[in-house]
Amino acid sequence: MMYGSVWPVVAAAIAASLIGYAWYHPRVFGTLWMRLQNVSPEMVERAARRRHLHTALGLAANLIVASVLRILLTGVGITITPDAARVGFLLWLGFAAPIMLGSVLWGHRPFSLYLINAGYWLAALIVMAVILVL
């Protein structure tokens, strides 16, 4: 089954990565996220050596999500932006949000950490879905 050009998938993955950079920036939710995760500035500095690897792996993960999302959107015949946004929301509601909630509940993490991470995935899934039907 052919799905057309690969560029919408690449664009969706890059968009999700850029949303992540903005979402977890210290001026947005990054500082709070670090505190809730018990991540120190020293830990961030040590991890900076692998920043390129982390970026590449994050982009690869987003490429997988965008590819599967495209298959789903194509399979159900979604071609307009409002319907794509609705699918992104429903995937978040039915899969991402409940799965992530379990890690907070059973990992004894603060609920605000769940809200930050789940909020990112809500935004990312909706934006990716919309890009894939443009």
N, C-alpha and C positions, 0 to 999 in steps of 0.2 A: 504494500500500500504506500503510495507516494504522498508526501505532505507538503511538497513545494520547497521553497528556498529555506536554507538553514539560517539565514540572517535574522528572521524574527525571533528564533530561539536564542541566538547569540545576544540580540538586543534585550530580550527579556531577562536573560541571565545577568547581563551587565547592569541592567536597571535594578535588579534585586540586590546586587552587590553594592551599588551606589546608595540605595536606600539603607542598607546595613551600615555603610560607612557613616552616613548622616545620622542614623538612628542611635548608633552606639558612640557617637562623637561626645567628648566630655561636655560640650555645651548643650547637648540634648539629653540623652539618658545614660551616656557613658560613665560619668562619675558615680551616679547612683547605682548603675549596674555593677561597677567594680566593687563598691562598698557591699552590696547585697551578695555578691559572689565571693567576698573576702579575697579580692585580688588587690595586691599592693602595687604601687608604682614600680617597685623593684622587680616584681614578677613580670610586669609589662615590658620593662626595659630588657630583661633577660630574654623574653620571647621575641623581641624585636629582631633578633638575629635570624629568626625563621619567618619573618613577616612575608617574604616573597612566596615561600612554600604555603603558608596559611592562606594567602590571597589566592594562589593558584588552586588549592584544594577547595576553597569556598566557591570560587567561580565554577569549578568542575561540578560541585554539588548543585549549584544553581542551574547549570546546563542540564543536569539530569532532571531536576524538577520542571524546568521549562519544556524539556522534550516530552516528558510524560503528560504534562498539562496540555501541550499541543495535541498529542494523540487523543486525549479525552475530549477536548473541544472539537476536534475534527470528527471524532467518532459520533458525537451527539449532534453534530451539525450546527454548532454555535458560530455565528458569523458577525454578530453585532455587539457593539461595546457594552450596552447594559446587561445583555445576557452573559457575556464573558465575565463581567464584574461579579454578577450573581454566582456564577460557577466558582470563581475564586473565593468568594465569601463562603459558599457552602462547603468547599473543600477544607477551608480553614475551620469552619464550625464543626464539621463531621470528623475531621482527622487531626489536623495540627493542634487545635485548641485542647481537645480531650487528651491526646497523647502527652502533650506538654504539661497538662495539669497533673497527671500521674507522677511525673518526675518531681514536681514541687511538693505534692502531698506526701509521697513516700520518701523523698529526699529531705524532708523537713526544711524546705526552703521558704523564704518569705513570699507571700502572695503577690507582693509588688514586683518581685523578680519575674514571676509568671506573666504579669500584665505587660512588662517591658518586652519580654521575649515573644509572647503571643501577639502583641501589637505589631511587632516587626513582621511576623509571618502573615498577619492579616493584610498589612499594606503590601508586602512583597507578592503574595498570591494574587491579589486583585490587580496590581499593576502589571504583573507578568501576563495574566489572562487577557487583559485589555490590549497589551502590545501584540500578543499573538493573533488577535483578530483584526488588527489595523491593516 
